[in-house]
Amino acid sequence: MNETLIPFCTMSLSTEQIGSIPRPSELIAGVAAHAAGTLSSEDLTVLSDNALRDTIERLEATGSPVVTDGEQTKPSFATYPVGAQFDGEGIVLPFADGHTRQLPRLVSGPFRYNVHADEYLVAAQRIATVPVKQAVIAPSALSLFYPADGVEGYPREEFIADLIDGAEADVRRSLDAGAHVVQLDFTEGRLAVKLDPSLGLLRSFVDLNNRLLERFSDAERARIGVHTCPGGDQDSTHSADVDYADLLPDLFRIQAGNVYVALASEADPRRVLEVIAREARPDQKVFVGVTDPIDPRVETVEEVRDRVLLAAEFIAPDRLGTCDDCGFSPFADDASTSREIAFAKITSRVEGTRLASERLGV
């Protein structure tokens, strides 16, 4: 490693990344070669293990008090549970720059998780020297994998019951394995407002996620978070044009102890913070985004500090934390952001949060 190590900082304000880190180019190429049958599984494992170790070591070098595995070995933040019951003919997600992503489609029941997130967590814990956070996909997102015309012999009600059982196991296994926090990725929340301005779809998603969370105790929910952003893929978003004021009241109904809100990319962060101050429950800790992963410009430490201080005008410091707006490159083939930019932004977030903590005297 060539980076200068930054000592782990002591700060009262919490700071966490959302999840993914851009994969090394050799890993992206290796995944493609393995899919084409020109790279062995053993060689791909070596590439994956090297990427995981390098990612965690470089995250710790930024001074991050909490790390993730960078989702180096996930196919994407959303599709890791998917197995042979799915094909690639699901819902198409359009992004503002014109590119699309297509979700998997369930073709047979019963639905079962093919992979649980604690497998990624345990692999990261073997390397990390600080607490590890684990991101999981929210059941509301997985519900989109069930086709509108149904699955023969497997009604939607039965699918939802199996989905909640699987999601509970996914979260609980990571909690039991010692995750610092388990974070539900809920990027479809803002998109739901775009697809259905009546808010019916959004509210059905919130209710579905609460069906999961009601299975956990208050103490467990304090270690569970939910993340919202307008999507972030190939330097574009799918729902940044949606007014946060339409999303946030229902978002804060989700029974999670931590709420991670993309904010750095917002045109009017003060207005968003006013809504957060009004809608967040007293038992919820709010992490505000202070770096924008799809903007190639690296935020200065002073910019981050000032964004935190603005947030502190609306959110009490004991309920305030910082994060990046979204994960960096949440799909495994996304090479639009370099690892160097990602780690530089994270360094600015950590140091800027520390400076804000000093200014606030906490």
N, C-alpha and C positions, 0 to 999 in steps of 0.2 A: 504494500500500500504506500502511495506517495503523499496522501493527504496529511496535513498537520493535525494532530489530534487535538480536539477541543475538550477540556475537562468537562465532565458532566456537571451541569449547572444546578445550583440549588435555587428553586423558585417556588413561590406560593401558587402562582397561576399555573394550572396544568396545561400541557401542550402535547398533542398527539397527531400523528399522521392518520389519514383515512384508510389507506390500505396499500394500493399497488404502487410499484416503482417500475420505470421502463426496464424491460429485459435487455441484457447485453445482446449485441447484434449476432454473436455466435450462437446464443440460445435460440433466438428467433429463427435463424437459418437452420439450426439443428432440429427444431420442432417441424419445420417444413420438410426437411430431408427425411425425418422419421416417418411422417405421413406419406411420403412418396416411396417409402421402402428402401431408401438408400443409406439410412443410418440405423444402427442397431439400437435396441432398447437400452442396452448396457452403456453405450456411448452417450445416449441422450441423458441417462441418469447422471453420468459424470458432469456433463454440461450443466444440468439442473442443480446439482449439489454445489458446483463451483459458483454459480450465480447466486444461490441462496446465501452461501457464506460471505461472498463479497458484498452483497446487499446489506446484510446485518452488520458486518464490520464497518461499512461506510456510514450506515445510519447511526451507529454508536459514536463514530468519529465526529458527527455533527453536534454531539452533546445531547441527543434525544434521550429523555428520561424513560420513554416507552417506545418500543419499536414494533414493527410487524415483519412478516416474512417477505413483504414486497410483492406477494402473490406471484412469485417467480415461476411456480410450477402449476398454477391454475390456468386452464384454457381461457377463462375470463372470470371476472368477479361474479357473474350471474350463472354460468353454465357448469360449474364444477360438479354439482350433484348428478348431472344427467348421464344416463346409461343407454343401453341398447333399446330401451322402450321408446326412443325419440328419433325423429328424423329432422332434417334441416329446413322444413317447409312451414315454419311458424310465422308469427306476426313480423312484419317489416317495420323497423324503426327508422324514420327519416331524420337526418341531421341538417342543420342550417346550411351547410356548404354543399348539400346535394348528395352526399354519400349516405349509404344505408347499412344497417345491421339487421340480420334476420335471426329471430329467436328460434329455438328448437320447438318441435310440436310433438306432444304425446300421441302415440299411435296404439298403445295397448296398456291395460291395467293388470294388476294394481300398481300404482306409483310407489317407487321405493328410491331412496337416496342411493346412488352408486358410490359416492365418496362423501365422507363427513369431514368438516373443516378441521376437526382436532388433529387429523393426520398432518396438516400443514403446520398447525400450532406446535405439536410435539417436535417436529423436525427443526423448527426455529428455536425452540427452547434449548435444544442441545447445543446451540451455538451462542445464543445471546447471553449477555451478562447483566441485562436489565429486564424489567417486566415486558412481556409480549402481549400485544393486543391481537384479537382475532376477528376479522370481518367475515360475516356470513350473508348469504342472500336472503332477503325477506320473503316470507311466504306469499306476499302480495305479488311479487315479481314472478315467482314460480307459477302462480295461478294463471298467468298469461300463456303458459305453455299448453294449457288444455284448449283444444280447438272449439270454435264456436258451434260447429255441427256435432260435437260430442265424440265419444269413443264407444264403439259397439260393446255392449255388455258391461260398461263401466260408467255409470252416471256421474255427473259433476259433483253431486253431494258426497258420494263415496270418495271421489278424488280429493275433495277438500278435507275430509276427515283424515285420509292417509297423508295428505300434505302437512297438516298441522302436527300429526304424530311424528313425521320425519323431521320437520323443522324444530320441534321440541328436542328431539334427540340430538340434532345438530348443535343447538345452542347449549344444551345441558352437558354434552360431552366436552365442549370447550371450557365451560365453567369448571367442570370437575377436574379438568387437566391443568387448571391453574391460570387460565387466561386473565390478564389484568382487566380487560373489558371485552365483551362480545358485542360487536356492532352490526346491526341490521342495515344492509345497504338498501335504501328506499328511493333510488333515483327515479323510479316510475311514479312517485308521488306528484311531482310537478308536471310530469308528462300527462298524468291522468286529468289534470285541470285543463290542459290543452285539448285533450281528446273529448272531454265532456265538461263544458263550462258550467253545467248545472251542479257540479260537484258530487253527483251521485256515484261516479266511478271512484273518485278519491275517497269518499266516505266508506265505500265498500272495502277498499284496500285497508283503511285505518281499522275498520271493524275486524277484518281478517287477521291483521297483525296483533290486535288486542286479544283475539281468541288464542293466539300463541302465548302472549305474555301473561295472561291470567293464570297460566299453569305454573308460574314462578312466584316465589315469595317476594315480599318487599325488599329483603336483603339481596336476593338474587337480581331483582330488577334494577337495583342500584348499580350493578355491574353489567347492565345491558344498555346499549345505546342504539340510536337510530340516526342515520345520516341522510340528508337531502341535498341534492344539487341539480342543476339543469342538464345533467349528462356531460360527459367530457370524453371525446374520442376523435383522434386525428385532428386536434386543434379546432374542434367544432362542438356545438351543443345541440340538444334536441328540444329544449323547452325554456331557454333563457328569456323568451318573449312573454312568458307567463308571469303575471303579477304575483309576487310573493304574498301579498295581502290576501289572495284567494286561497293559498296553500296553508299558511302558518297556523291559523286557528285550529284546523283539523289535525295538522302535524303534531301539535302539542297535546292532542288527545291521546296519542299513542303512549301506552303505559311503560315507557322506558325512562330510566334514571338520567341518562345522558342524551342530549340532542346536539347533533353536529350540523351546522347550517352554513352552506356556502355563502360568503359575503364579499370577499375581495373583488369578485367580478361584477358586483352589482353597481349600477349607475348612481344609486342614491342609498348608500348604506345607512344613513341616519334614519331614513323613513322605515327601512326594514327593522332596524333596532327598536324603533318605537313600537312596531307590531310585536316583536319578540317580548319586549318589556311588558306589554299588555297581556299576551297570551300564554307565556311560559308559566307552568305551575311552580309553586314554591319549592317542591321537592325535586325539581329538575335542574341539572347543571347544563349550561349552554356553552358549547364550543363554537366560536365564530371563525370562519375562514379568513385568514390574513394573507394568504398567498394564492395566486391563480395558476393552477398547473398547466393550462393551455395557452397562457401568455408567455412567449419566450423570454421576455424581459425579467431578470431576477430582481425582486423587490429588495430595497435596501433595508438594513436593520432599523433605520429611523422610520421608514414608512410603516414597517410592521409595528414598531412601538406605538406610533400615533394611531394606527387602526385599533390596537388593543385599548389605548386610552379612551378613544371614542366609544368603544363598546362598554367600557367601565362606567360611562355616564348613564347607561341604561340598565346594566346588569351588575349586581353587587359582586365584588371580587371573589367572594367565597363561593359564588355560583357561576363563575366565568372561567372558560378555558379557551385555548386557541387550537386551530387545525389548519390544514390546507383545504381549499374549497372542495376538492374531489381527490380521488386517487389519480396518480400519474399513469397514463396508458393502461386503462383497466382491461383492455383486450390484448391477448398475447401477441398479436401481429402488429400492434401499433408502434411504429418507430418515429412518430412525429416529434417526440420530445426526447432529448438526450438524457442519459443518466447524470451527466455532469450538471445540467441545468436543474434537474430534480433535487439533487443533493445540495446545490447552492441555495435553492429556495428554502429547503428544510433548515439549513444552517441559519438563514435569515429569520425564519419563524422562531426557532429556538432562542436565538440571541435577542431578537426584538421583544419576545415575550419576557425574557429575563430583565431587559431594560424597563419595560412597562411595570413589572413587578416592583422594581426598585423605586420607580417614580410614584407608584401607588402606596409604597410603604407596607407591602404585604409579603 
